[in-house]
Structure formats: structure tokens, C-alpha cells
Amino acid sequence: MFFRRKITAPPALTLEGALGPNDRLDRAPAIAVPSPQAMCLADGALLVSSGQNVLRLTRWGDAPQVWHRFDTAVTALASHGDRVAVGLGTELAVLEAGDQVPWPAPQARSIADLLFLSGDELAVVDPGYGPDQPILSLAPWDDVARGQVLGIRAGGEARQIAQGLHCPMGMVAEGQSLLITELDRARIVDATGKVRLAGLPGYAGRLCRTARGYALACLSRRDPLIEFLKTEPAFVRLMKDSIAPQHWIAPRTSPGFAHDLPITLGATRLHGAIKPWAPSFSYGLVIELDATLMPTGSAHSRANGLRHAISDVCDWNGDLIALSRASGEILNLGAA
């Protein structure tokens, strides 16, 4: 007698211990910002993208002021001295003292993150999808490693720093190398492709350095239903062939109810409230890591919360700051 056994990926880190569920994101002080996507530190101030605008915040609690306005939505930010790099979908703008500095456009499908490797070289994360494509719907069901990280110099020289990545979304410098996050693989790799941390419980977004190590923004929690369906290729093929990507079973950025999303029916209100453990394809999660990438803490917004889809995180004046795309807010999580 023969028994067939499905080959599955290593189990994900569970939401317990340092990653145990809490309401830290929902309790955090917040500043409302429409459509936040990315942020960076520049000259001690916090720059935050808000649709086509880049806002500047000099002190927590003050109202953000418009620093610069562009013609298209801002998708990434990075700074080095007086220079600020701005990702604009497929385009790139570099500003110095408010004036644009000539810089060649990267040969990328879109720009998900930016990092100055030096004053005249930028690293660009290309997730492998266009700015108008629903990345969260497509990436979990795509086996093609189409992402890359490019190095672009002001003089026009370009190089490929890393290739064959599964939807890279963020990066941070580590010595002479880079640590790169892969959204759908829920892991962190280096520029050579070596896996440094795998099995994350959330879809990995941007990564930043903190005083104690790193902080990782997660765009959603890895849902058990999605992970199970990855073992059912026939169902996945039928789903892809018969319905539009926006209706695929996939992580989402908003906790709002929709009649055409069957999973939300599992979040039926009990005594007028959605329970924290109810099924939800959206989630808010920040993971704190030490210098060896060992998880040491976390901040959550669960099914009954609104601060989901954490798109970026940074250490500003000793506080851990996060952006929630779902609620449109800058969140202050306190001491990093």
C-alpha cells in the first residue's frame, strides 16, 4: 500500500510569544494622513507620502506641512544628506534643497522602495509588477521570481544588485550587502539570495533599522485559508481562469465589509461587535527584530481593528513610527 504525502513549505512562525496578538497598533497615538504609502527621515524631520504629496513633520503632534507635490502618486522615499529620492510609479525624482537633480530612470516595472548606497548611487526595489497591478492579489499565486534590485548612479551607470526575487518590497543596508524582504514568500534574504529569516506570519513589506535591530512592516497576516489553497493547484487554476484578480482569495488592505468577499461572512457580528479572532484577509502587523533577525516584539491590529496594511515603519527620535494604509494614519508606537 502506498500513501501520497503533499510536500508543503516549512510552517510559519505562530502568533505567540513575542508575536502574540495585542492591540498595540489600535491604541497608538495617530495623525491622519490621506493615502500614506512611504516615509523617510530627512534632516531630522519625517517625510511622509500622501497620494501625490510629500508631507513634512518636524515634531510629533504638529500638523504635517506639504513639502513637495508631484504629478503622480508617490510610491517610495529615501534620503541621504540634503538629497531626497522619490519613487513615482515607474519614474524617479531626486531633489536637493527643493530643486530636482538629474538622475536616470531605472529600467523597472515599478518602484517599491529606495535606498541611497552612497551620495550618487541609489538602490531601487522592482517588485516585478506594474504600479496599476493588484500586487497583493497576484503575488501569493505567482511562482515566477520576476523581482529585482537595481543600482542606479547619477552619471547613468546601472547594475543589477539582486535578481530572481519573489515580489521584493523593502530593503535595508547590512554592511556591504542588503537585506531584502519578499512579500509572498514572507521572508528576508540577502543580495545573494541566501535566506536570512523565513516563515514570517505576515506578508513582508518594508524593513528599517532601529536602535535595537530592525522593524518590519507587514501588509497583512498570512491567512490559513490562502496557505491551504496553495496545496490545491486545480482550485487555484480555476480561480485564475474564471474570475478577475481583484476577486481572488488573497490578502487585502482594507478591513471593510463587502458582500462579494465570502470570507467576511465569517466575521458576523456577535452582540454588535466583530471579535478579534474573526476571519479577516486584512490585518495590521509590525514585527520588531534584534540584530540577528530574531523576533523580539510586535504590534497588532486584529480583525476588529481598523489600522491594517502597515506599509512602512521607521525609528524617529527613539519612537517607532508606522503607516497604516487602511486607516490613513501615521502611528506612534512609542520607544523602539
Buried (B, 14 or more C-beta within 10 A) or exposed (E): EEEEEEEEEEEBBEBEEBBEBBBBBBBBEBBEBEEBBBBBBBEEBBBBBBBBBBBBBEEBEEEBEEBBEBEBBBBBBBBBEEBBBBBBBBBBBBBEEEEEBEBBEBEBBBBBBBBBBEEBBBBBBBBBBEBEBBBBBBBBBBEEBBBBBBBBBBEEEEEEBBBEBBBBBBBBEBEEEBBBBBBBBBBBBBBEEEEEBBBBBBBBBBBBBBEBBBBBBBBBBBBEEBBEBBEEEEEBEEBBEEEEBEEBBBBBBBBEEEEEEEBBEEBEEEEEEBEBEBBBBBBBBBBBBBEEBEBBBBBBBBBBBBBBBBBBBBBBEEBBBBBBBBBBBBBBBEEB
